[in-house]
Amino acid sequence: MTKWNKEKVILRILNLKKERNRRPTKRMDSTLYSASRKYFGTWNKAMAIAGFKVKEFQKAKLPKKLSPELSYFIGLLITDGHIQFNKIKRIAKISIYSSYEEEVKVIKKLIINLFNYNPGIYKKKKHGFNKRQNYDIYINSKSLSIFINKYFNISFGNKSLITRFPKIFFESDKINLASFLRGVIDGDGWIGKWTISLCSGSKEFLMDFIKALNRFNINIPLPKLQKTAWTIHINKNQSKKLCSYLYSENCSYYPRKRKNLEKSNIFK
């Protein structure tokens, strides 16, 4: 077992760079990460002393009120995101994932505008049949993690089977509700030739989604279980009606999903 001191922490960081032929990250060696925090306070301080450029500490700004952009962000987070929070390990991280660079740009712009925070972007391993590059766009912030958990009822950790529709959107105006729904569809929906479909591990979330659609006088069938997930389908006429509420001149959206809608028969 290594007996750590400041000099050995720095030496290990430099050796790690030689071994991996790239910038060391705290994920590469958990014991080194713990030692760097013990002797330098943070991983970034140890990295800076080792001669690497590091980001200055950022404090995320907490939103003062609900807005269409925040509603859209929450829609993406609740479907294609994750909040890690552990007091003991001092981890507080909000992530949204994507495999498309144009979507990374949308997410980054949202985070900068909403929270005055320049997010980190981590390239994950390629996977899946198309071997696309996966990105983790993240914010390290304890206060923002707690804020989102409290006000939008998004659970820490794995939430796929227990996700519920945030109550605040049942009480919000239709503009914020539509923005949230757009985020959900961009995150977990897919555009077919005649329909917009959405799947979730949580039947309750989809039941709430259907309830929310009722505010726009849109009625669809109940969720159906398909293999390991629950699914809803919105037919052509109802999808066309929904899209009239989802998109406005200045709203954020994933260009890929919007293009797929325009190519479908929903608008024809």
N, C-alpha and C positions, 0 to 999 in steps of 0.2 A: 504494500500500500504506500502510495506516495505521501511523504510528509511535506505539505505545501508551505511555501512562503512567497513573498512578492516576486522574488527573482525567478522562482520555478514556474509561477503562473505565466509570467511574460515569456519565458523560454518555451513553455509548452504551446502557447499561442503561436509563436513563430515557427516551431517545429510542425505544428498542425497545418500551417500554410504550405510548408514544403511537402508534407505527406499528401495533402489533398490537391495541391496545385491550384488553390483558390482561397478566397477570403474565408477565414474561420467563422463559424457561427456557433452560438451556444448550444444548438441541437447536436453538434458533432461529439461533444464530450460533456456529459452531465456533471461529472466530478470536477472537471475544470471550471465549468460554469459556477458551481457552488463555491469553489475556492476563489474565483475572481470576485464574487460578491462579498466573501468574507474579508478579503485583504484590500479590495479597492472600492467596495460599496456597490458598484454596478459592473455589469459586463462591459458597457460602453467605456467606462473609465479605464478599465484594464486594456481594452482594445486601443484606446487613444495613447496610453503610455507605451504600448507595443509598437506604435507608429502608424496605426490605421486611422483614416478619416472616419469620424462618427457623427451621427446626427446630434444636434443639440436637443436638450430636453424640451419636449412640447407638452403643453397643457391644453387638453381639448376643451373648447367652449361648450357649455351646456345650453341647449335651446331654451328659449324663454316661452315659446308657445308653439303649438302645432302649426305646420305649414304644409303645402302640397309636396315640397321637396323632401321634408322630413318624413312625411307619410309614405312617399315612394321608397325612400331609403329603408324604412322599417319593413315594407313589403319584401324587398330584396333580402334583408337580413333574416326575416322569419322563415324564408324558403331556402335560400342559398347561402345562409350564413351560420355563424356559431359565436357564442360568447364563452370564453374560458375565464373562470374566476376561482381563485384559490388563495385564501388569506394566508395560510401557512407558507405556501411556496411563493407568495407575493406575485401571483400571476393574474393579470387583468387584461384580456385581449379580446377585441371585437373584430371578427373576420367576415368578409364576403368573398366567395370564390367564383371564378369564371375561367373559361378556356378560350376567351376571345379578347384580343387586344383592344378592340373598339369598346368593349364593355368595361374593361379595366379603366379606360379613360373616363367613361361616364361615372363610374364609382368613385374614382379619385377626385373628379371635379365636385361631386356631391359632398364628399367628406371635407374638402377644403372650404367650400361655401357654407356648409352647415356648422362645422365644428372648429373652423380656423386651424385645421390640423393637416399637415402634409403626411399622408399615410405611407407606411412601408409596403413594399410589393415584393413578395417572395415567390420565386419560381419553384413550383413543386414538380415532382417527377411526372413524366408523361405516362398516360395510361389510357386504356380503352382501345377499341378497334381502330380508331383513327389517329391514335398516338398524339393527341393535341397537347400543347403545353398548358399546364394548369397554373393559375395564379391565386395567391392568397393576398388580398388587399386588406391591410389590418391597421387598427388603432390600439395603441397601448395606453389605456386609461382606466383607472379604478373608478373615478367619479362618473364617467360616462357609462361604464358597464353597469354600475348600480342604478343609474338614472333610467337606462333603457329597460333593465330588469323590472324596476318598480313601476314605471309609468306605462309600459307596453306589455308587461307580463310575459316577457320572453325569458324562458328558463336558461340557467347556466348549464353548460355541458350538452349532452345528447338530448335533443328535444323532438326528434322526428315523430315519435309515437304519442307524444303528449302535447303537441302544439295546439294552442287555442287562439281563436280570433281575439285580438286586443279589444277590450270593452270600449276603449276610448273612441274607436271608429264607429261604433253603433250610436255614439252620442255626438259625433262630429258632423260638419256639413257635408254635402255631397261631393264637393271639390276635393276635400281631404280623403274622403272615403274612396272616390274614384282613383286618386293617386296611389293609395295603398293597394287597391285591387290591381292596378297596372304593375306595381312592383311585384306582387305575388305571381301574376301571370308571366312577367319577364323572368322571374326566378325559377318557377316550377311548372309553367304551362307550356303547351306546344300548340302550334298552329297547323291544323289539318286542311284539307282541301275545302271542306264545308263547315268545319267546327273549330272552336277553341276548347281545348281540354286541359284539365288540371288534375294532378295526382298528389296524394299525401299519405303518409303512414297513419295520420290521425283522421278518423272519420268525423270526429267532432269539429275539427277545423273546417272541413268541407261543408258540413251542415251549417256552420256559421257563415261560410262564404255564400251559400245559397240564400240564407236569411238576409245577408247584405244586398244581394242582387234584387231582392224584393223591393228595396227602397227605390230602385230604378224601374219598377214594374216589369222586371225580367224574371220569368219563372222557368225552372229547369227541373229535370228528374233528380231523384235522390242519388247519392253516391252508390257505386257498385264496387264490390271487391274483385280486383283482378290480380291474381297471384298474391303478391305481398303488399299491395298498396290499394288504397281506395281511389276511385276515379270519378270525375264528373265530366259531362260533355255538354257544351252550349251550342245549340244548333245554329244554322246560318242566320236566320232572321233575328234571333236573340243576340247572337254575337255581333251582328251589325249594329243593333241597338246599343249594346254595351260599349262598342268602340266609339260611338258618338259622345259618350261621357268620358272615356278614358284619355282621349288625346285632345290637347289644347295647343295653342301656338307656342307657348314657352315651357312646356312640360319636359321633364327628363324621361328618356325611354331607351331601351336597347334597340339600336338600329336594325339588328338582325331580325328581331321579332316583328318590328314594324314592316320591314320589307317582305317578310313571309306573309303577313296579313294582306299586303297590297297585291301579292302574287296569287293569293287564294281566291276562291269564288265568293268569299264573304262579302266583299265590296262590289261584286258584279251583279 
